[in-house]
Amino acid sequence: MKKTLSILVTLFILASSTSAVRTGSGIMTFDTIPAWGLGPDGKSVLGPTHGSVVIDKTGNIYTSADKGVVVFNPDGKVVRSFVDEEHSSLHDMEIREEDGVEYIYGARNKGGVGIKFEAISGKIVLTIGLTNESGLALTGLKPTAITVAPNGDIFLSDGYASNIIFKYNKKGEYLSHFGKKGDALRDFHTPHGMTLDTRYDPPRLLICDRNHLPIGRLLHYDLDGNFIEEAATRLSMPTSVAIQGDYVSVPSLDGRLYILDKNNSVVSVLGYKADPGESLYKVQQEDWVEGIFSGTHGSYWDKDGNLYVQDWNIDGRIMKLVRVKW
């Protein structure tokens, strides 16, 4: 009898660990999809993740890992990958269609450069980085974020080093730079994530100033590098931003993902972590818990309003969250 009870308890635990979990609130409520993106053996196919997520116009999901870029279809099956040195360690990505071709822009932290490559083939067509024209006494970059203006100008954030944001034209030629490290209103303290905020006309830069004291704020700058405003504060180490319509998803290293509206007010919080201060990166796959994130790092919306979220994680975690239809 005891053996039978033990088996039943074990089965209940296993079933519970693979059951969908509902998270968020109101119109921004989501259900998790257990085991999405895992290989046939039930293990992560990614390896260590410290990167980003983007989605192409066919619905394929690109996520960057230390080893390179892995592409999934919406069902979580790998359709292709770009696993080599040049595509490795992309800390942030943006996707953009130009003349009928989709390109991915990546901030490659390990290599100290920004790259642009064809989404379908992986062919790298542009590399940008530190130039003497900046007049700065820097020996290299540690980029954390990249985004692209409507006219093709490229912004690359040196978030892990100088805290300066560099601006290039579409050919990769240096134009200007702005920002400095500090905790004053217009300073940056780890400008970790960045995107083009299309919720406004004209669009502007939305920047995650991750370690600014008090920790956690979003900033608006115009496309000439001029400060506009603090868009949101006290978001607890925001890592990246992704826009859909009037909403922005903001992963944070506390194991939560915030969703803000056009007024930059928090309307929903996804995920839960009882002790945000405990170890984040080293949570191994056997210790993953459905609906509990470790250190959310990248996110992206699909056309149906579902979210794909990547954790900063030693085994490589990416999750699909399906938006609940009320």
VEXMAR-163340 format. One line per 4 residues: their letters; for each residue x negated, y negated, z of N, C-alpha, C. Coordinates in steps of 0.2 Angstrom, whole numbers. Atoms other than C-alpha are relative to their C-alpha. Layout:
! VEXMAR-163340
a = X/Y/Z/X/Y/Z/X/Y/Z; ... .
//
This chain:
! VEXMAR-163340
mkkt = -4/6/0/0/0/0/-4/-6/0; 4/6/-1/-14/-12/5/-4/-1/-7; 3/1/7/-23/-8/-12/5/-3/-5; -5/3/5/-7/-12/-22/1/-7/2 .
lsil = -1/7/-2/-4/-28/-12/-6/-4/-3; 6/4/2/-22/-33/-16/0/-1/-7; 0/1/8/-20/-30/-35/5/-5/-2; -5/5/2/-4/-40/-35/-2/-7/2 .
vtlf = 3/6/-2/-12/-54/-26/-5/-3/-5; 5/2/5/-26/-54/-38/3/-2/-7; -3/2/6/-15/-54/-53/4/-6/0; -3/6/-1/-5/-68/-46/-5/-6/0 .
ilas = 5/5/1/-21/-78/-44/-2/-1/-7; 3/0/7/-27/-74/-62/6/-4/-4; -6/3/3/-9/-79/-68/0/-8/1; 0/7/-2/-10/-95/-58/-5/-4/-4 .
stsa = 6/4/3/-27/-100/-65/1/-1/-7; -1/1/7/-21/-98/-83/6/-3/-2; -7/3/1/-4/-107/-81/-1/-7/-2; 0/7/1/-1/-124/-88/1/-4/6 .
vrtg = -1/5/-6/-2/-139/-76/3/-6/-3; -3/7/2/9/-155/-78/-4/-5/4; 4/6/-3/-1/-171/-75/3/-6/-3; -2/6/2/3/-189/-76/7/-2/2 .
sgim = -6/3/-3/19/-199/-74/4/-3/-6; -4/4/5/33/-207/-84/-1/3/-7; 1/-1/7/31/-208/-103/-7/3/-1; 7/-3/1/13/-203/-100/-1/6/4 .
tfdt = 0/-6/-4/16/-186/-93/-3/6/-5; 3/-5/5/6/-171/-101/0/7/4; 1/-7/-2/5/-152/-100/-7/2/-2; 6/-3/2/-12/-144/-100/1/6/-4 .
ipaw = 0/-6/4/-16/-130/-113/-5/5/3; 5/-4/-3/-25/-116/-103/-4/3/-6; 5/-4/4/-41/-109/-112/0/-3/-7; 1/3/7/-40/-121/-127/-7/-1/-1 .
glgp = 7/1/2/-56/-121/-136/-5/5/2; 5/-5/-2/-64/-106/-128/-1/5/-6; 1/-6/5/-72/-92/-138/4/6/1; -4/-6/-1/-65/-75/-141/-2/4/7 .
dgks = 1/-4/-7/-74/-69/-125/2/-4/6; -2/4/-5/-66/-83/-115/-5/-5/3; 5/5/-2/-82/-93/-113/0/-6/-4; 1/7/4/-85/-111/-118/-5/1/-6 .
vlgp = 4/-1/5/-93/-112/-135/-5/-6/-1; 4/6/1/-101/-129/-132/-6/-1/3; 6/2/-4/-114/-128/-119/0/-7/3; -1/6/-4/-118/-143/-108/3/-6/-4 .
thgs = -3/5/4/-107/-158/-113/-1/-7/4; 1/7/-3/-111/-177/-110/2/-4/-6; -1/4/7/-102/-184/-125/7/-2/-1; -6/4/2/-86/-189/-134/4/5/-4 .
vvid = -5/-3/4/-71/-184/-144/3/-5/-5; -3/4/6/-64/-190/-161/4/5/-4; -5/-4/5/-50/-184/-173/0/-2/-7; -1/2/7/-50/-184/-192/7/0/-2 .
ktgn = -7/1/3/-35/-188/-203/3/7/-1; -3/-6/1/-32/-169/-205/2/3/7; -1/-2/-7/-31/-167/-186/-5/4/3; 5/-4/-3/-47/-158/-183/-4/-4/5 .
iyts = 3/3/-6/-56/-162/-166/-7/1/0; 7/-1/0/-74/-166/-166/-2/-2/8; 2/2/-6/-83/-166/-149/-8/1/0; 7/0/0/-101/-169/-146/-3/3/7 .
adkg = 3/-3/-6/-112/-158/-134/-7/-1/-1; 7/1/0/-130/-158/-130/-3/3/-6; 3/-4/5/-133/-145/-144/2/-3/-7; -2/3/7/-124/-155/-158/8/-1/1 .
vvvf = -7/2/1/-106/-158/-164/4/7/-2; -4/-6/2/-93/-144/-164/7/-3/-2; -7/2/3/-76/-146/-174/5/6/1; -6/-5/-1/-60/-137/-168/6/-2/-4 .
npdg = -7/2/3/-43/-136/-177/5/-1/6; -4/2/-6/-28/-141/-166/2/6/4; -1/-6/-4/-26/-123/-160/-6/2/4; 6/-2/-4/-44/-123/-153/-5/4/-3 .
kvvr = 5/-4/4/-53/-113/-166/-5/-4/-3; 6/3/4/-70/-118/-172/0/0/-7; -1/0/7/-69/-123/-190/-7/-2/-3; 6/2/2/-87/-130/-192/-4/-3/6 .
sfvd = 4/3/-5/-102/-137/-182/-6/-3/-3; 6/3/2/-117/-148/-184/-5/1/6; 5/-2/-6/-130/-140/-172/-7/-1/-3; 7/1/2/-147/-148/-175/-2/-6/4 .
eehs = 3/6/-3/-159/-161/-168/4/-6/-1; -3/6/2/-151/-175/-177/7/-2/2; -6/1/-3/-134/-172/-171/1/1/7; -1/-2/-8/-138/-168/-153/0/-6/4 .
slhd = 0/5/-5/-135/-178/-138/4/-6/-2; -4/6/2/-122/-190/-146/5/-1/6; -3/2/-6/-116/-199/-130/7/-3/-2; -6/3/2/-102/-208/-139/1/1/-8 .
meir = -2/0/7/-93/-207/-156/6/-4/-2; -6/3/3/-81/-217/-167/1/3/-7; -1/-2/7/-73/-211/-183/4/-6/-4; -2/6/5/-69/-223/-198/0/3/-7 .
eedg = 0/-2/7/-63/-220/-215/-2/-6/-5; 3/5/5/-72/-230/-229/0/2/-7; 0/-1/7/-68/-230/-247/2/8/-1; -3/-7/0/-58/-213/-244/-4/5/3 .
veyi = 4/-5/-3/-72/-205/-235/0/-1/8; 0/1/-7/-72/-202/-216/-7/1/2; 7/0/-3/-88/-206/-207/1/0/8; 1/0/-7/-93/-203/-189/-6/-4/2 .
ygar = 5/4/-2/-103/-216/-180/-2/3/7; 2/-3/-6/-113/-209/-165/-6/-4/3; 5/2/-4/-123/-216/-151/-4/5/3; 4/-6/-2/-138/-204/-149/-4/-2/6 .
nkgg = 4/2/-6/-144/-206/-131/-7/3/0; 7/-3/0/-159/-194/-133/-4/-3/-5; 4/3/5/-165/-201/-149/-1/-7/0; 1/7/0/-163/-219/-145/3/-4/-6 .
vgik = -2/3/6/-153/-223/-160/8/1/-1; -6/-1/2/-136/-225/-168/0/4/-7; 0/-3/7/-131/-214/-183/7/0/-3; -6/0/4/-118/-213/-196/0/6/-5 .
feai = 0/-6/4/-113/-196/-204/7/1/-3; -6/-2/3/-100/-189/-216/3/5/5; -3/-5/-5/-87/-180/-205/1/7/-3; -1/-6/3/-85/-166/-217/-6/4/-1 .
sgki = 7/-3/2/-103/-162/-222/-5/-1/6; 5/1/-5/-112/-169/-207/-6/-4/-3; 6/3/3/-124/-178/-219/-1/-7/3; 1/7/-3/-132/-193/-210/-2/-5/-6 .
vlti = 1/5/5/-131/-208/-221/-3/-7/3; 2/6/-3/-137/-222/-209/-3/2/7; 2/-1/-6/-148/-223/-194/-2/-7/2; 2/7/-3/-150/-239/-183/-3/1/7 .
gltn = 4/0/-6/-161/-243/-168/-3/-7/2; 3/6/-2/-172/-256/-160/-5/-2/-6; 4/3/5/-180/-268/-172/-4/-6/3; 4/6/-2/-193/-282/-170/3/-6/0 .
esgl = -4/7/1/-181/-295/-176/4/-2/6; -4/2/-6/-172/-294/-159/-4/-5/4; 4/4/-4/-187/-303/-151/0/2/7; 0/-2/-7/-185/-293/-136/-6/5/2 .
altg = 6/-4/-1/-199/-284/-127/2/7/3; -3/-7/-2/-191/-267/-127/-4/5/-4; 4/-5/3/-200/-251/-131/5/6/-3; -5/-5/3/-184/-241/-135/7/-1/3 .
lkpt = -7/1/-2/-166/-239/-133/3/7/3; -3/-6/-2/-155/-227/-123/8/-1/-1; -7/2/2/-138/-230/-132/5/5/4; -5/-3/-3/-122/-225/-123/7/-1/-4 .
aitv = -7/1/4/-108/-232/-135/-1/-3/-6; 1/3/7/-105/-237/-153/7/-1/-2; -7/1/3/-90/-245/-162/-2/-4/-6; 1/3/7/-87/-253/-179/6/-6/0 .
apng = -5/5/1/-78/-270/-183/3/1/-7; -3/-1/6/-66/-271/-197/-4/-2/-6; 4/2/6/-79/-279/-209/-6/5/0; 6/-5/0/-91/-264/-205/-6/-2/4 .
difl = 5/2/-5/-102/-273/-192/0/5/5; 1/-6/-5/-109/-260/-180/-2/-3/7; 2/2/-7/-110/-263/-161/-3/6/3; 4/-5/-4/-123/-252/-151/-1/-2/7 .
sdgy = 1/2/-7/-123/-253/-132/-6/4/3; 6/-3/-3/-140/-249/-124/1/1/8; -2/0/-7/-131/-244/-108/-4/3/5; 5/-3/-5/-144/-233/-100/-7/-3/1 .
asni = 6/3/0/-158/-245/-102/1/-8/1; 1/7/-1/-158/-264/-105/7/-3/1; -6/3/-1/-139/-266/-104/2/-5/-5; -1/5/6/-139/-276/-120/4/3/-5 .
ifky = -3/-2/6/-127/-274/-134/-2/-3/-6; 3/2/7/-134/-275/-152/5/0/-5; -4/0/5/-125/-280/-167/-4/0/-7; 3/-1/7/-129/-274/-185/5/-1/-5 .
nkkg = -5/0/6/-121/-277/-202/1/8/-2; -2/-7/2/-114/-262/-211/-6/4/-4; 6/-3/2/-131/-259/-219/-5/2/5; 5/-1/-6/-139/-257/-202/-5/-5/1 .
eyls = 5/5/-2/-148/-273/-202/2/-4/6; -1/3/-6/-150/-282/-186/3/-7/-1; -3/6/0/-139/-297/-183/-1/-4/6; 0/4/-6/-138/-302/-165/0/5/6 .
hfgk = -1/-4/-6/-137/-296/-147/2/-4/5; -3/4/-5/-129/-301/-131/0/4/6; 0/-3/-7/-128/-297/-112/-7/1/3; 6/-1/-4/-140/-294/-98/2/4/6 .
kgda = -2/-5/-6/-140/-282/-83/1/-5/6; -2/4/-6/-132/-289/-67/7/1/2; -7/-1/-2/-116/-290/-57/4/-6/0; -4/7/1/-111/-308/-61/6/2/-5 .
lrdf = -6/-1/4/-95/-310/-71/-1/2/-7; 2/-1/7/-103/-310/-88/-6/5/-1; 6/-5/0/-117/-297/-84/3/7/-1; -2/-7/1/-116/-279/-88/-4/4/5 .
htph = 4/-5/-4/-121/-265/-76/2/7/-2; -1/-6/4/-121/-250/-87/7/0/-4; -5/0/5/-110/-254/-102/1/7/-4; 0/-7/1/-106/-236/-104/4/2/-6 .
gmtl = -5/-2/5/-91/-235/-116/2/-6/-4; -2/6/4/-85/-247/-130/4/3/-6; -3/-1/7/-72/-247/-144/3/-7/-2; -3/5/3/-63/-259/-155/7/0/3 .
dtry = -7/0/-3/-47/-265/-146/5/-3/-5; -5/2/6/-34/-265/-160/7/-2/3; -7/2/-3/-20/-270/-147/1/-7/-1; 0/7/0/-25/-288/-150/-1/-2/-8 .
dppr = 1/3/7/-25/-299/-166/-3/-7/1; 4/-5/3/-39/-302/-170/-2/5/5; 2/-5/-4/-46/-286/-163/-7/-3/4; 6/2/-4/-60/-288/-149/-3/7/2 .
llic = 3/-5/-4/-72/-277/-140/3/2/6; -2/-2/-7/-66/-267/-125/-6/4/2; 6/-3/-2/-81/-262/-115/1/3/7; 0/-3/-6/-83/-250/-100/-6/-2/4 .
drnh = 6/2/-4/-94/-259/-87/0/5/6; -1/-5/-5/-96/-243/-77/-2/-1/7; 3/0/-7/-107/-247/-62/0/-7/3; -1/7/-3/-102/-266/-60/3/0/7 .
lpig = -3/0/-7/-99/-270/-42/5/-6/1; -2/-7/-2/-86/-267/-36/1/4/-6; 1/-5/6/-88/-252/-47/7/1/-4; -5/-2/5/-77/-250/-62/4/-6/-3 .
rllh = -5/5/3/-70/-263/-74/-1/1/-8; 0/1/7/-66/-266/-92/0/-7/-2; 1/6/3/-71/-281/-102/2/-1/-7; -1/2/7/-66/-290/-117/-5/-5/-2 .
ydld = 4/5/4/-78/-299/-129/2/0/-7; -2/1/7/-75/-306/-146/-6/3/-4; 4/-4/5/-84/-299/-161/-7/-4/-1; 6/4/1/-97/-313/-160/-4/0/7 .
gnfi = 3/-1/-7/-102/-307/-142/1/-5/5; -2/4/-5/-93/-320/-132/5/3/5; -5/-3/-5/-85/-316/-116/7/-3/0; -7/3/0/-66/-317/-115/3/1/7 .
eeaa = -3/-1/-7/-60/-309/-99/-2/7/3; 0/-7/-3/-61/-295/-87/7/3/-1; -6/-3/1/-47/-284/-93/3/4/5; -2/-4/-6/-46/-272/-78/-5/1/4 .
trls = 5/-1/-5/-55/-269/-62/2/6/4; 0/-5/-5/-58/-256/-49/3/7/-3; -2/-6/3/-56/-241/-61/-4/6/2; 4/-5/-3/-69/-231/-52/-4/4/-6 .
mpts = 5/-3/5/-83/-228/-65/3/2/-6; -3/-2/7/-74/-229/-82/-6/2/-5; 5/-3/5/-84/-219/-95/1/-2/-7; -1/2/7/-76/-223/-112/8/-2/0 .
vaiq = -7/3/2/-60/-230/-120/2/2/-7; -3/-2/7/-48/-224/-134/6/-3/0; -6/4/1/-34/-234/-141/5/4/-4; -6/-2/5/-17/-228/-148/6/-5/2 .
gdyv = -5/5/-1/-4/-241/-151/-2/-5/5; 1/5/-6/-2/-252/-135/-4/3/6; 3/-4/-6/-11/-239/-124/-7/1/-1; 7/-2/0/-29/-235/-119/-1/5/5 .
svps = 2/-6/-5/-35/-219/-111/-7/-2/2; 6/2/-3/-49/-222/-99/-3/6/5; 3/-5/-5/-59/-207/-92/-4/-3/5; 5/2/-4/-69/-209/-77/-3/5/4 .
ldgr = 4/-5/-3/-82/-200/-67/3/3/7; -3/-2/-6/-71/-198/-52/5/6/-1; -4/-5/1/-62/-184/-61/7/-1/-2; -6/2/2/-47/-194/-67/0/-3/-7 .
lyil = 0/3/6/-41/-201/-83/6/-5/1; -5/5/-1/-32/-218/-82/3/-2/-7; -3/3/6/-19/-224/-95/3/-7/1; -2/7/-1/-17/-243/-97/5/-2/-5 .
dknn = -5/2/5/-3/-252/-106/-4/-7/-3; 3/6/4/-6/-268/-117/-2/-6/5; 2/5/-5/-6/-279/-101/-6/3/4; 5/-3/-3/-20/-267/-95/1/1/7 .
svvs = -2/-3/-7/-10/-261/-80/0/7/-1; 0/-7/0/-12/-243/-75/7/3/0; -7/-2/0/4/-234/-80/0/8/1; 1/-7/-2/-2/-216/-77/-7/2/1 .
vlgy = 7/-3/-2/-16/-206/-69/0/7/-1; 0/-7/2/-20/-189/-76/-6/4/4; 5/-3/-3/-30/-176/-67/0/-1/8; 0/1/-7/-34/-174/-48/-7/3/2 .
kadp = 6/-3/-3/-50/-172/-38/0/-3/7; -1/2/-7/-48/-172/-19/-6/-3/2; 6/4/-2/-66/-177/-17/-4/-2/-6; 3/3/6/-72/-188/-31/-8/0/1 .
gesl = 7/1/-1/-89/-189/-23/-4/7/0; 3/-7/0/-93/-170/-24/-3/1/-7; 3/-1/7/-104/-163/-38/4/0/-6; -5/0/6/-97/-166/-55/-3/4/-5 .
ykvq = 3/-3/6/-109/-160/-69/-1/8/1; 2/-7/-1/-113/-143/-61/6/4/2; -6/-5/-1/-95/-136/-59/0/5/-6; 0/-5/5/-97/-120/-68/7/3/-2 .
qedw = -6/-2/3/-84/-112/-79/4/4/5; -4/-4/-5/-79/-99/-66/3/-4/5; -3/5/-6/-75/-114/-54/5/-5/-3; -4/5/3/-65/-124/-67/7/2/3 .
vegi = -7/-1/-3/-47/-126/-60/5/-4/-5; -4/3/4/-33/-130/-72/4/-6/3; -3/6/-2/-27/-148/-71/-4/-4/5; 5/4/-4/-42/-153/-60/-6/-1/-4 .
fsgt = 5/2/4/-55/-162/-70/-6/-1/5; 6/2/-4/-73/-164/-64/-3/-7/-1; 2/7/1/-81/-179/-72/2/-2/-7; -3/2/7/-70/-185/-87/-5/-5/-3 .
hgsy = 5/4/3/-82/-193/-100/3/-2/-7; -2/2/6/-73/-194/-117/7/2/-1; -7/-2/2/-55/-194/-124/2/-2/-6; -3/2/7/-45/-196/-140/7/2/0 .
wdkd = -7/-1/1/-27/-197/-145/1/3/-7; -2/-2/6/-20/-187/-159/6/-3/-2; -5/4/2/-6/-193/-170/7/1/4; -6/-2/-4/7/-185/-159/0/-3/7 .
gnly = 1/3/-7/1/-194/-143/-3/5/5; 4/-5/-5/-8/-178/-136/-7/-3/1; 7/2/-2/-25/-181/-128/-4/6/0; 5/-5/-1/-41/-171/-129/-5/-4/4 .
vqdw = 5/3/-5/-53/-174/-115/-6/4/1; 7/-4/-1/-71/-169/-112/-2/-2/7; 4/1/-7/-79/-167/-95/-7/0/-1; 7/0/-1/-97/-171/-91/-1/7/4 .
nidg = 0/-7/-3/-101/-152/-88/-5/4/-2; 6/-4/1/-115/-140/-87/2/6/-5; -2/-6/4/-105/-126/-96/4/-3/-7; -3/3/5/-96/-138/-108/8/1/0 .
rimk = -7/0/-1/-78/-142/-105/4/-5/-4; -4/4/3/-65/-149/-117/7/3/1; -7/-2/-2/-46/-149/-113/5/-3/-5; -6/3/3/-30/-152/-123/6/-1/4 .
lvrv = -6/2/-4/-16/-161/-115/6/-2/-4; -6/2/5/1/-161/-124/5/-4/4; -4/5/-3/12/-175/-121/7/2/1; -7/-2/-1/29/-171/-113/5/-4/-4 .
kw = -5/3/4/44/-175/-124/6/-1/5; -6/1/-4/58/-182/-113/6/0/-4 .
//
